[in-house]
Amino acid sequence: MDASTVTLDQFTRWLQLADRTGDGDGDGDGMVSKEEWLAYVRSGRGAMDGLWDEQEAAKLFDDLDSDKSGFLDRGDTEAMIEREWAAREASTTRVNKLKPPYPTGEVRIINTKLNKSTGGQYQDGIIKKVWQGDGGDDDYGVTLYQPVYGKEVTVYPKGSDLVVEATRNAGYASEAKDNQREKERNSWTN
């Protein structure tokens, strides 16, 4: 396992578990020594999280200890957060930077013109067309195909709005889900 592939969620989970189970002190001080880390790996709980080789785990500890303090702690967590944000920023673009050929996969446009009371701040879909609107330099129109709903929609984000990789947690659309979502939206706005 390589430190660059470890996610923030994995890292914080490992720290919490190693801090509690590590060397048995259960001190929960938020600082995990190499000894605690390796005790966690040997305990069998590490194997459930993909940490079963002690030598590999020792190397991973050294790689994750970004400040070389000899402990995995808050400073290392902050370094992990910075790394994830940098990776996310590198995988994003702005609406005004979209040019043909457009991305072929689903994207998410984070539309700052919408507010929470309208029931959404983003739109997911496959980009079909992008054009600059008549409302000024930062006014754009985007036609998206939404495969979940089987239809095209036009949205009007700012040119400075972010375009990121879409996340799909809700599953496919259904009339029952649409009705439930509509009920939830109405409860927010009333």
Residue frames as qw, qx, qy, qz and C-alpha x, y, z in Angstrom:
[[0.000, 0.891, 0.453, 0.000, 0.00, 0.00, 0.00],
 [0.433, 0.286, 0.017, 0.855, 1.30, 3.44, -0.94],
 [0.133, -0.464, -0.447, 0.753, 0.77, 6.54, 1.23],
 [0.131, 0.160, -0.272, -0.940, -0.40, 8.52, -1.81],
 [0.381, -0.235, -0.740, -0.502, -3.40, 6.20, -2.22],
 [0.239, -0.380, -0.767, 0.459, -4.56, 6.46, 1.40],
 [0.129, -0.687, -0.380, -0.606, -7.70, 8.58, 1.75],
 [0.137, -0.439, 0.385, -0.800, -8.41, 10.95, 4.60],
 [0.810, -0.300, -0.032, -0.503, -11.27, 8.68, 5.78],
 [0.903, 0.037, -0.391, 0.172, -8.94, 5.66, 5.92],
 [0.396, 0.393, -0.454, 0.695, -6.25, 7.65, 7.66],
 [0.358, -0.439, 0.302, -0.767, -8.49, 9.04, 10.40],
 [0.915, -0.207, -0.148, -0.312, -10.11, 5.62, 10.94],
 [0.811, 0.158, -0.438, 0.354, -6.70, 3.98, 11.30],
 [0.142, 0.445, -0.438, 0.768, -5.54, 6.66, 13.71],
 [0.617, -0.407, 0.151, -0.657, -8.60, 6.26, 15.91],
 [0.968, -0.110, -0.190, -0.126, -8.36, 2.48, 15.97],
 [0.695, 0.281, -0.440, 0.494, -4.58, 2.39, 16.47],
 [0.065, -0.506, 0.378, -0.772, -4.83, 4.96, 19.25],
 [0.744, -0.352, 0.149, -0.548, -7.44, 2.85, 21.06],
 [0.996, -0.060, 0.001, -0.070, -6.08, -0.66, 20.41],
 [0.430, 0.749, -0.467, 0.193, -2.40, -0.04, 19.67],
 [0.358, 0.332, -0.768, 0.414, -0.25, -0.88, 22.67],
 [0.497, -0.445, -0.741, 0.072, -3.19, -1.41, 24.95],
 [0.198, -0.143, -0.406, 0.880, -2.84, 1.91, 26.76],
 [0.008, -0.688, -0.700, -0.193, -6.10, 3.14, 25.22],
 [0.258, -0.417, -0.245, 0.836, -5.03, 6.66, 26.05],
 [0.283, 0.767, 0.552, 0.164, -6.85, 8.14, 23.06],
 [0.293, -0.668, -0.004, 0.684, -4.44, 11.09, 23.03],
 [0.533, 0.820, 0.090, -0.189, -4.66, 11.47, 19.24],
 [0.141, 0.761, -0.621, -0.119, -0.97, 10.64, 18.86],
 [0.993, 0.025, 0.095, -0.061, -0.03, 7.22, 17.53],
 [0.257, -0.690, 0.638, 0.224, 3.56, 6.07, 17.94],
 [0.499, 0.389, -0.709, -0.311, 5.12, 3.55, 15.58],
 [0.000, 0.089, -0.955, 0.283, 4.86, 0.94, 18.35],
 [0.479, 0.311, 0.520, -0.635, 1.11, 1.59, 18.74],
 [0.579, 0.492, -0.307, -0.573, 0.70, 1.47, 14.96],
 [0.385, 0.314, -0.859, -0.125, 2.47, -1.91, 14.65],
 [0.187, 0.056, 0.869, -0.455, 0.58, -3.32, 17.66],
 [0.589, 0.399, 0.200, -0.674, -2.64, -2.34, 15.87],
 [0.565, 0.442, -0.579, -0.387, -1.44, -4.17, 12.73],
 [0.198, 0.200, -0.948, 0.147, -0.50, -7.28, 14.76],
 [0.398, 0.059, 0.621, -0.672, -3.83, -7.23, 16.62],
 [0.259, 0.320, 0.889, 0.201, -5.69, -8.46, 13.55],
 [0.218, 0.802, 0.400, -0.387, -7.84, -5.34, 13.35],
 [0.008, -0.653, 0.403, 0.641, -5.29, -3.85, 10.97],
 [0.218, -0.011, 0.889, 0.402, -5.72, -6.82, 8.62],
 [0.266, 0.652, 0.699, -0.125, -9.43, -6.03, 8.34],
 [0.157, 0.911, 0.058, -0.376, -8.40, -2.59, 7.07],
 [0.748, 0.644, -0.080, 0.139, -5.85, -3.92, 4.58],
 [0.025, 0.791, -0.556, 0.254, -2.82, -3.63, 6.88],
 [0.972, -0.215, 0.020, -0.088, -1.51, -7.15, 7.35],
 [0.810, 0.268, -0.200, 0.482, 2.20, -6.99, 6.45],
 [0.518, -0.762, -0.144, 0.361, 4.21, -5.55, 9.34],
 [0.510, -0.187, 0.272, 0.795, 7.13, -4.36, 7.19],
 [0.128, 0.511, 0.508, 0.681, 4.78, -2.68, 4.72],
 [0.338, -0.847, -0.403, -0.080, 2.86, -1.11, 7.61],
 [0.561, -0.571, -0.014, 0.600, 6.12, 0.22, 9.12],
 [0.350, 0.082, 0.389, 0.848, 7.05, 1.82, 5.77],
 [0.083, -0.692, -0.542, -0.469, 3.53, 3.23, 5.44],
 [0.459, -0.784, -0.296, 0.295, 3.84, 4.74, 8.93],
 [0.479, -0.353, 0.171, 0.786, 7.08, 6.49, 7.90],
 [0.179, 0.317, 0.527, 0.768, 5.46, 7.78, 4.69],
 [0.241, -0.762, -0.532, -0.279, 2.34, 9.03, 6.49],
 [0.500, -0.686, -0.195, 0.491, 4.38, 10.75, 9.21],
 [0.465, 0.770, 0.176, 0.400, 4.73, 13.85, 7.05],
 [0.121, -0.933, 0.210, -0.266, 6.36, 16.00, 9.75],
 [0.693, 0.281, -0.587, 0.311, 8.73, 13.16, 10.79],
 [0.375, -0.631, 0.343, -0.586, 7.79, 13.58, 14.46],
 [0.129, 0.164, -0.955, 0.208, 7.71, 9.85, 15.12],
 [0.293, 0.346, 0.741, -0.496, 3.96, 10.05, 15.69],
 [0.021, -0.430, -0.653, -0.624, 0.89, 10.09, 13.49],
 [0.111, -0.502, -0.533, 0.672, -1.06, 13.06, 14.79],
 [0.255, 0.826, 0.360, -0.351, -3.02, 16.20, 13.95],
 [0.016, -0.701, 0.415, 0.580, -0.16, 17.65, 11.88],
 [0.186, -0.091, 0.891, 0.403, -0.18, 14.57, 9.66],
 [0.285, 0.603, 0.736, -0.118, -3.96, 14.76, 9.38],
 [0.165, 0.844, 0.051, -0.507, -3.69, 18.37, 8.20],
 [0.078, -0.471, 0.686, 0.549, -1.08, 17.35, 5.63],
 [0.259, 0.242, 0.918, 0.177, -3.48, 14.63, 4.40],
 [0.254, 0.776, 0.480, -0.322, -6.31, 17.19, 4.11],
 [0.067, 0.754, -0.294, -0.583, -4.05, 19.53, 2.10],
 [0.176, -0.202, 0.860, 0.435, -3.09, 16.66, -0.22],
 [0.275, 0.478, 0.834, 0.015, -6.74, 15.71, -0.81],
 [0.203, 0.843, 0.237, -0.437, -7.75, 19.33, -1.49],
 [0.029, -0.607, 0.535, 0.587, -4.87, 19.75, -3.92],
 [0.213, 0.057, 0.922, 0.317, -5.93, 16.57, -5.75],
 [0.253, 0.672, 0.673, -0.176, -9.54, 17.73, -5.85],
 [0.112, 0.822, -0.043, -0.556, -8.57, 21.20, -7.10],
 [0.109, -0.406, 0.723, 0.548, -6.43, 19.60, -9.81],
 [0.175, 0.253, 0.922, 0.235, -9.41, 17.52, -10.98],
 [0.192, 0.759, 0.518, -0.343, -11.74, 20.51, -11.28],
 [0.293, 0.212, 0.356, 0.862, -12.25, 23.16, -13.89],
 [0.183, 0.425, 0.300, -0.834, -14.45, 26.21, -14.31],
 [0.561, 0.615, 0.535, -0.141, -17.50, 26.52, -16.55],
 [0.310, 0.898, -0.119, -0.288, -15.79, 29.27, -18.57],
 [0.151, -0.582, 0.753, 0.268, -12.87, 26.90, -19.32],
 [0.681, 0.196, 0.703, -0.058, -15.07, 24.19, -20.90],
 [0.335, 0.574, -0.437, -0.607, -14.30, 23.80, -24.61],
 [0.953, 0.228, 0.040, -0.197, -15.13, 21.04, -27.11],
 [0.609, -0.227, -0.711, -0.267, -14.47, 18.19, -26.95],
 [0.524, -0.569, 0.235, -0.589, -16.35, 18.14, -23.66],
 [0.221, -0.292, 0.895, -0.255, -15.75, 15.47, -21.00],
 [0.502, -0.045, -0.723, -0.472, -17.53, 12.26, -21.97],
 [0.361, -0.285, -0.841, 0.285, -18.44, 11.23, -18.43],
 [0.303, -0.830, -0.436, -0.172, -20.90, 12.71, -15.99],
 [0.325, 0.229, -0.316, 0.862, -19.81, 15.90, -14.27],
 [0.258, -0.744, -0.561, 0.253, -21.25, 18.03, -11.50],
 [0.189, 0.544, 0.052, 0.816, -21.67, 21.78, -11.98],
 [0.324, -0.500, -0.561, 0.574, -21.67, 23.57, -8.64],
 [0.090, 0.642, 0.398, 0.649, -24.03, 26.41, -9.49],
 [0.258, -0.214, -0.462, 0.821, -23.63, 29.38, -7.16],
 [0.257, -0.200, -0.229, -0.917, -26.67, 31.13, -8.67],
 [0.645, -0.407, -0.573, -0.300, -28.93, 28.61, -6.95],
 [0.206, -0.480, 0.570, -0.634, -29.57, 28.71, -3.24],
 [0.000, 0.024, -0.973, 0.231, -30.50, 25.95, -0.82],
 [0.442, 0.299, 0.505, -0.678, -34.14, 26.96, -0.62],
 [0.609, 0.407, -0.329, -0.596, -34.64, 26.02, -4.30],
 [0.959, -0.045, 0.229, -0.163, -33.76, 22.42, -3.52],
 [0.905, 0.122, 0.156, 0.377, -30.35, 22.27, -5.12],
 [0.119, -0.883, 0.271, 0.363, -27.01, 23.90, -5.70],
 [0.180, -0.423, 0.776, 0.432, -25.59, 21.54, -8.30],
 [0.831, 0.379, 0.020, -0.407, -26.55, 19.72, -11.45],
 [0.507, -0.300, 0.769, 0.249, -25.12, 16.41, -12.66],
 [0.767, 0.557, 0.252, -0.193, -25.00, 15.31, -16.26],
 [0.672, 0.041, 0.437, 0.596, -23.02, 14.85, -19.45],
 [0.038, 0.658, -0.060, -0.750, -22.12, 18.17, -21.09],
 [0.604, 0.514, 0.566, 0.225, -23.62, 18.58, -24.56],
 [0.329, 0.687, 0.201, 0.616, -23.16, 22.31, -25.16],
 [0.405, -0.597, -0.269, 0.638, -21.70, 25.38, -23.43],
 [0.307, 0.636, 0.277, 0.651, -22.20, 29.00, -24.46],
 [0.210, -0.145, -0.323, 0.912, -21.63, 32.44, -23.07],
 [0.051, 0.728, 0.678, -0.090, -24.87, 34.21, -22.20],
 [0.189, 0.718, 0.234, 0.628, -26.00, 37.77, -22.79],
 [0.482, -0.846, -0.218, -0.070, -25.79, 38.79, -19.14],
 [0.181, -0.900, 0.394, -0.032, -22.09, 39.63, -19.04],
 [0.342, 0.585, -0.735, 0.025, -18.69, 37.96, -18.98],
 [0.125, -0.216, 0.903, -0.351, -19.58, 35.57, -16.15],
 [0.704, 0.211, 0.317, -0.600, -22.99, 34.48, -17.53],
 [0.095, 0.272, -0.894, -0.344, -23.08, 31.01, -19.16],
 [0.845, 0.059, 0.078, -0.526, -25.53, 28.41, -20.36],
 [0.043, -0.339, 0.937, 0.077, -24.88, 24.66, -20.30],
 [0.840, 0.025, -0.205, -0.502, -26.96, 21.87, -21.78],
 [0.216, -0.362, 0.885, -0.197, -26.58, 18.65, -19.81],
 [0.727, -0.066, -0.569, -0.378, -27.87, 15.17, -20.60],
 [0.427, -0.405, 0.634, -0.502, -28.96, 13.53, -17.35],
 [0.427, 0.115, -0.864, -0.240, -28.85, 9.76, -17.91],
 [0.048, 0.134, 0.850, -0.507, -30.55, 9.08, -14.56],
 [0.403, 0.487, 0.412, -0.656, -33.64, 10.91, -15.81],
 [0.511, 0.306, 0.702, 0.391, -33.13, 10.22, -19.54],
 [0.226, 0.905, 0.348, 0.092, -33.50, 13.89, -20.49],
 [0.475, 0.287, -0.044, 0.831, -31.59, 17.05, -21.36],
 [0.247, -0.874, -0.350, 0.228, -31.71, 20.15, -19.17],
 [0.398, 0.616, -0.055, 0.678, -30.29, 23.64, -19.60],
 [0.544, -0.679, -0.298, 0.393, -28.68, 25.33, -16.63],
 [0.264, 0.859, 0.004, 0.439, -27.32, 28.86, -16.28],
 [0.720, -0.507, -0.153, 0.449, -24.25, 28.89, -14.02],
 [0.038, -0.942, 0.244, 0.227, -21.62, 31.57, -13.65],
 [0.708, 0.586, -0.379, 0.113, -18.48, 31.09, -15.73],
 [0.035, 0.600, -0.673, 0.431, -16.50, 30.96, -12.51],
 [0.837, -0.267, 0.255, -0.403, -18.57, 28.06, -11.09],
 [0.250, -0.449, 0.855, 0.074, -16.76, 24.74, -10.56],
 [0.866, 0.202, -0.302, -0.344, -17.13, 21.63, -12.68],
 [0.290, -0.480, 0.807, -0.187, -16.11, 18.50, -10.75],
 [0.267, 0.018, -0.944, -0.193, -16.52, 14.76, -11.03],
 [0.653, -0.337, -0.162, -0.659, -20.11, 13.74, -10.32],
 [0.091, -0.152, 0.914, -0.364, -20.85, 11.59, -7.31],
 [0.610, -0.164, -0.494, -0.598, -23.72, 9.21, -7.56],
 [0.056, -0.099, 0.854, -0.508, -25.15, 8.14, -4.21],
 [0.543, 0.134, 0.301, -0.773, -28.86, 8.43, -4.79],
 [0.439, 0.162, 0.876, 0.116, -29.21, 5.66, -7.37],
 [0.048, 0.247, 0.644, 0.722, -31.53, 5.80, -10.33],
 [0.329, -0.026, 0.123, -0.936, -34.62, 7.94, -10.42],
 [0.111, -0.370, -0.915, -0.113, -38.06, 6.60, -9.73],
 [0.261, -0.629, -0.337, -0.651, -41.42, 8.25, -9.29],
 [0.681, -0.630, -0.365, 0.080, -41.47, 7.29, -5.60],
 [0.610, -0.234, -0.108, 0.749, -38.01, 8.83, -5.02],
 [0.133, 0.373, 0.233, 0.888, -38.98, 11.96, -6.96],
 [0.444, -0.696, -0.386, -0.412, -42.12, 12.35, -4.83],
 [0.716, -0.530, -0.274, 0.362, -40.10, 11.88, -1.62],
 [0.482, -0.004, 0.029, 0.876, -37.52, 14.45, -2.75],
 [0.082, -0.546, -0.323, -0.769, -40.27, 16.90, -3.65],
 [0.597, -0.699, -0.379, -0.105, -41.84, 16.43, -0.21],
 [0.675, -0.369, -0.153, 0.620, -38.45, 17.09, 1.43],
 [0.294, 0.248, 0.172, 0.907, -37.87, 20.21, -0.69],
 [0.294, -0.670, -0.372, -0.572, -41.28, 21.55, 0.25],
 [0.672, -0.642, -0.325, 0.176, -40.59, 20.98, 3.94],
 [0.573, -0.145, -0.047, 0.806, -37.38, 23.06, 3.63],
 [0.110, 0.283, 0.244, 0.921, -39.06, 25.99, 1.93],
 [0.422, -0.643, -0.446, -0.458, -42.25, 26.10, 4.04]]
